[in-house]
Amino acid sequence: MSTKPYRTAIAASVLTLFASGALAETVAVITPYLAQPGTQFYVEAFEGRAAELGWDVNVIDTGGDVAAVISRIEDVVTQGVDAIVINVDPAQVGAGLQAAADAGVPVVGMDAGSDPLLVANVTSNGYAMAVETSVYVANRIGGAGNVVMFTFDPFPPVQVRGVIADAVFANYPDITVLDRITPDVSDGGIADSRAQMEAILAANPEAGSISAVWAAWDQPALGALQAIEAAGREGEGIVITGIDANPQARDAIAQGGNFEASVAQDFAGIGATAADTVARILAGEDIVASVIYVPTVLITSANVTE
């Protein structure tokens, strides 16, 4: 089903409300993950939609420091913002969320996790994305072989992807998860993922000893690709999948090498929908669905240029 009529109606109603002066104008966006391309894309989309609404948006990046998000939330509450948008595990910033709740400041998650102190979380369906890529891997390797997984349990939207991939691979008796790696993401994740993959390749030097790399997002997949190519093992048919379909991943898929598939999240849609959700809340609308999903698309060589 197309979401275009729905989003068009929401946009029209939001603009009408804004024109009537019913909307507040100051919103803080707080994240420790602005180094991630996906985060950059939906923050930019949020800012674009907010500009249309005439809002004053303050984007705060804590540079990978999750704990600092709490004090930043408390700061903007004290400053009197009308709403807050977070991109972080809400369970790790509960004190900040409680401060916002006590002050009556609504908080919306933008690709965050669910929490009673969030009015809503706008995101992609991580369960569905993980199913698509892990099943793709299982089918490509014929249901048998060693798989390396890159996961990141500290961030709920990514954590659920690993859980689902674990379940899919466990359903194939001839698939073995060789390693389950949580890379350092302070620089985005590519460099450490490459180093980790280089170590795994060195420990498994035989051709065919690694059948696939499943990554919960694109940065580790790209790091693994670099390691495989640097080791001269790209000809072994090691299948790589990611999630996000960022520009680097799309380029790699288009080249027809080991990186075969990713899932395109609608980052612009997440950002814009988060802004529209904030607008609805500030207009006094009761948000019934606490999780709002934006559709995704599996990207392979068949559709990467579309």
Secondary structure as UniProt FT lines:
FT   HELIX           4..19
FT   TURN            20..21
FT   STRAND          26..31
FT   TURN            34..35
FT   HELIX           37..53
FT   STRAND          56..61
FT   TURN            63..64
FT   HELIX           67..79
FT   STRAND          83..86
FT   HELIX           90..92
FT   HELIX           94..102
FT   TURN            103..104
FT   STRAND          107..110
FT   TURN            116..117
FT   STRAND          120..123
FT   HELIX           126..140
FT   TURN            141..143
FT   STRAND          144..150
FT   TURN            153..154
FT   HELIX           156..170
FT   STRAND          174..181
FT   TURN            186..187
FT   HELIX           190..203
FT   TURN            207..208
FT   STRAND          212..215
FT   HELIX           218..230
FT   TURN            231..232
FT   HELIX           234..236
FT   STRAND          239..241
FT   HELIX           247..254
FT   TURN            255..256
FT   STRAND          259..265
FT   HELIX           267..282
FT   TURN            283..284
FT   STRAND          291..293
FT   STRAND          296..299
FT   TURN            301..305
//
